[in-house]
């Protein structure tokens, strides 16, 4: 293992571990399940929305979705999700 080249951040982590600064996470299985529940709630598609959109925009969305190999509804949902989470910004 002495032949292994470590980066600075890896050396710091190793030194911290060897100095026994790490503590075992308590109730790890409970925390994992809590985060799984958060993920399920975030990814659940349980609301239906009707919007009015121009035919031109809808056709453009459908073409992009075909190029990406996904349903256009999935593309619309993805764009909205990215926008509300700060992944997309207005020009």
C-alpha positions as CSV (number, residue, x, y, z in Angstrom):
1,X,0.0,0.0,0.0
2,X,3.0,2.3,0.3
3,X,3.2,2.5,-3.5
4,X,-0.2,4.3,-3.5
5,X,0.0,8.0,-4.3
6,X,-2.6,10.0,-2.4
7,X,-3.8,13.5,-3.1
8,X,-3.6,16.1,-0.3
9,X,-7.3,15.8,0.7
10,X,-6.9,12.0,0.8
11,X,-3.8,12.3,3.0
12,X,-5.8,14.6,5.4
13,X,-8.6,12.1,5.6
14,X,-6.2,9.2,6.2
15,X,-4.4,11.2,9.0
16,X,-7.8,12.0,10.6
17,X,-8.8,8.4,10.5
18,X,-5.5,7.1,11.9
19,X,-5.8,9.7,14.7
20,X,-9.1,8.0,15.6
21,X,-11.1,11.3,15.1
22,X,-13.9,9.4,13.4
23,X,-17.0,8.2,15.2
24,X,-19.4,5.6,14.2
25,X,-22.8,7.0,13.0
26,X,-25.5,6.2,15.5
27,X,-28.8,4.7,14.2
28,X,-27.4,4.5,10.7
29,X,-30.1,2.2,9.5
30,X,-32.8,4.6,10.7
31,X,-31.1,7.5,9.0
32,X,-30.7,5.6,5.8
33,X,-34.5,4.8,5.8
34,X,-35.2,8.5,6.5
35,X,-33.2,9.6,3.5
36,X,-34.8,6.9,1.4
37,X,-38.2,8.3,2.4
38,X,-37.1,11.8,1.4
39,X,-35.9,10.4,-2.0
40,X,-39.2,8.6,-2.6
41,X,-41.2,11.7,-1.7
42,X,-39.0,13.9,-4.0
43,X,-39.3,11.5,-7.0
44,X,-42.9,10.6,-6.6
45,X,-45.1,11.9,-9.4
46,X,-48.4,12.2,-7.6
47,X,-49.8,15.4,-9.0
48,X,-51.2,16.1,-12.3
49,X,-51.1,19.5,-13.9
50,X,-52.8,20.9,-17.0
51,X,-51.2,23.8,-18.8
52,X,-51.9,25.7,-21.9
53,X,-48.9,25.8,-24.3
54,X,-48.5,27.0,-27.9
55,X,-48.6,24.3,-30.5
56,X,-45.2,25.5,-31.8
57,X,-43.6,25.1,-28.4
58,X,-45.3,21.7,-27.9
59,X,-43.9,20.5,-31.2
60,X,-40.4,21.7,-30.3
61,X,-40.6,19.9,-27.0
62,X,-41.8,16.7,-28.6
63,X,-38.9,16.9,-31.2
64,X,-36.4,17.3,-28.4
65,X,-37.9,14.5,-26.4
66,X,-37.7,12.2,-29.4
67,X,-34.0,13.1,-29.9
68,X,-33.4,12.2,-26.2
69,X,-35.4,9.1,-26.4
70,X,-37.9,10.1,-23.7
71,X,-41.6,11.0,-23.6
72,X,-42.2,14.7,-24.0
73,X,-44.1,14.8,-20.6
74,X,-40.9,13.5,-18.9
75,X,-38.9,16.2,-20.7
76,X,-41.3,18.9,-19.5
77,X,-41.2,17.6,-16.0
78,X,-37.4,17.5,-16.0
79,X,-37.2,21.1,-17.3
80,X,-39.6,22.3,-14.6
81,X,-37.8,20.3,-11.9
82,X,-34.4,21.8,-12.9
83,X,-35.8,25.3,-13.0
84,X,-37.4,25.2,-9.5
85,X,-34.2,23.8,-8.1
86,X,-32.0,26.5,-9.6
87,X,-30.5,24.3,-12.4
88,X,-32.0,26.5,-15.1
89,X,-32.0,30.3,-15.0
90,X,-33.8,33.0,-17.1
91,X,-31.9,34.8,-19.8
